[in-house]
């Protein structure tokens, strides 16, 4: 049994998420309290989390992201859609050089990924679609 710091109730060990860096190997809040805590944290720190996420992609930070979005007039660099189709725009970059390229909607980013960023594959797909129009 362990005391939850959220609800102050004694609960069995399986009511807690594992946490390797804790002395006892468990979160200090039970699973229910932890979910509430994380939701509140995310809601109260949206901009901080957003800025931290922008640094995860090589070559991008929140300033670069905001500048690029303004340059693109708040639309996808590929399709021109004004909705990112996910929570936020995808930060596209060259996977060999890590050079930032632009901001894409989720669909276009996935499409480039499926075509392995290969222009020849994309051209082949264009030719195929034109053939069947």
C-alpha positions as CSV (number, residue, x, y, z in Angstrom):
1,X,0.0,0.0,0.0
2,X,1.1,3.5,-0.7
3,X,-0.3,7.0,0.2
4,X,-1.3,9.1,-2.8
5,X,-0.2,12.7,-2.7
6,X,-3.2,13.8,-4.7
7,X,-6.2,12.2,-2.9
8,X,-4.4,11.3,0.4
9,X,-5.7,7.7,0.2
10,X,-3.8,4.5,0.8
11,X,-3.9,2.5,-2.5
12,X,-2.3,-0.7,-3.7
13,X,0.9,-0.5,-5.7
14,X,-0.9,-1.4,-9.0
15,X,-2.9,1.9,-8.7
16,X,0.3,3.8,-9.5
17,X,2.2,4.3,-12.7
18,X,5.8,3.0,-12.7
19,X,8.5,5.7,-12.5
20,X,12.1,4.5,-12.7
21,X,13.7,7.7,-11.4
22,X,11.7,7.6,-8.1
23,X,13.1,5.9,-5.0
24,X,10.2,3.5,-4.8
25,X,9.8,3.1,-8.6
26,X,6.3,4.6,-8.7
27,X,4.6,7.9,-9.3
28,X,3.7,9.9,-6.2
29,X,0.0,10.2,-7.3
30,X,-2.3,7.3,-8.1
31,X,-3.3,6.8,-11.7
32,X,-6.6,8.8,-11.3
33,X,-4.9,11.7,-9.6
34,X,-2.0,11.7,-12.1
35,X,-4.4,12.0,-15.0
36,X,-6.1,15.0,-13.4
37,X,-2.7,16.5,-12.6
38,X,-1.4,16.1,-16.1
39,X,-4.5,17.5,-17.7
40,X,-4.4,20.6,-15.5
41,X,-0.7,21.0,-16.2
42,X,-1.2,20.8,-20.0
43,X,-4.1,23.2,-19.8
44,X,-2.2,25.7,-17.7
45,X,1.1,25.5,-19.7
46,X,0.0,25.2,-23.3
47,X,2.5,27.8,-24.6
48,X,5.4,26.4,-22.6
49,X,4.7,22.8,-23.9
50,X,4.2,24.2,-27.5
51,X,7.6,25.9,-27.3
52,X,9.3,22.8,-25.9
53,X,7.8,20.7,-28.7
54,X,9.1,23.0,-31.3
55,X,12.7,22.4,-30.1
56,X,12.3,18.6,-30.6
57,X,12.6,18.9,-34.4
58,X,16.2,19.7,-35.6
59,X,16.6,23.3,-36.8
60,X,13.3,24.5,-35.3
61,X,12.4,26.6,-32.2
62,X,9.3,28.6,-31.4
63,X,10.7,31.8,-32.9
64,X,11.6,30.1,-36.2
65,X,8.2,28.4,-36.2
66,X,6.3,31.6,-35.7
67,X,8.4,33.4,-38.4
68,X,7.8,30.6,-40.9
69,X,4.1,30.5,-40.2
70,X,3.9,34.2,-40.9
71,X,5.9,33.9,-44.1
72,X,3.5,31.2,-45.2
73,X,0.5,33.3,-44.4
74,X,-0.7,30.7,-41.9
75,X,-1.2,28.0,-44.5
76,X,0.4,24.7,-45.4
77,X,3.5,25.1,-47.7
78,X,2.3,22.3,-49.9
79,X,-1.5,22.3,-50.2
80,X,-2.3,25.9,-49.0
81,X,-4.8,24.6,-46.4
82,X,-5.3,26.9,-43.5
83,X,-6.0,24.1,-41.0
84,X,-3.1,21.9,-39.8
85,X,-5.4,18.8,-39.5
86,X,-3.8,18.0,-36.2
87,X,-3.1,20.1,-33.1
88,X,-0.4,22.1,-34.7
89,X,1.6,22.4,-38.0
90,X,4.3,19.8,-38.8
91,X,7.8,21.2,-38.9
92,X,9.3,19.8,-42.1
93,X,13.1,19.4,-42.4
94,X,15.7,17.7,-44.5
95,X,16.4,14.4,-42.7
96,X,20.0,14.3,-44.1
97,X,21.1,17.9,-43.3
98,X,18.4,18.8,-40.6
99,X,17.8,22.0,-42.5
100,X,14.3,23.4,-41.8
101,X,12.1,23.6,-44.9
102,X,8.6,24.7,-44.0
103,X,5.4,24.1,-42.1
104,X,3.0,21.4,-43.4
105,X,-0.4,20.2,-42.5
106,X,-0.5,16.6,-41.1
107,X,-1.7,15.1,-44.4
108,X,1.0,16.7,-46.5
109,X,3.7,15.8,-44.0
110,X,2.5,12.2,-43.9
111,X,2.4,12.2,-47.7
112,X,6.0,13.3,-48.0
113,X,7.0,10.8,-45.5
114,X,5.3,7.9,-47.3
115,X,7.1,9.0,-50.5
116,X,10.4,9.1,-48.5
117,X,11.0,12.7,-49.5
118,X,11.9,11.4,-53.0
119,X,10.9,13.7,-55.8
120,X,11.0,10.9,-58.3
121,X,8.4,8.9,-56.3
122,X,6.2,12.0,-56.1
123,X,6.5,12.6,-59.9
124,X,5.7,9.0,-60.5
125,X,2.6,9.3,-58.4
126,X,1.6,12.5,-60.2
127,X,2.0,10.7,-63.6
128,X,-0.1,7.8,-62.3
129,X,-2.9,10.1,-61.2
130,X,-2.9,12.0,-64.5
131,X,-3.0,8.8,-66.4
132,X,-6.3,7.9,-64.7
133,X,-8.1,11.3,-64.8
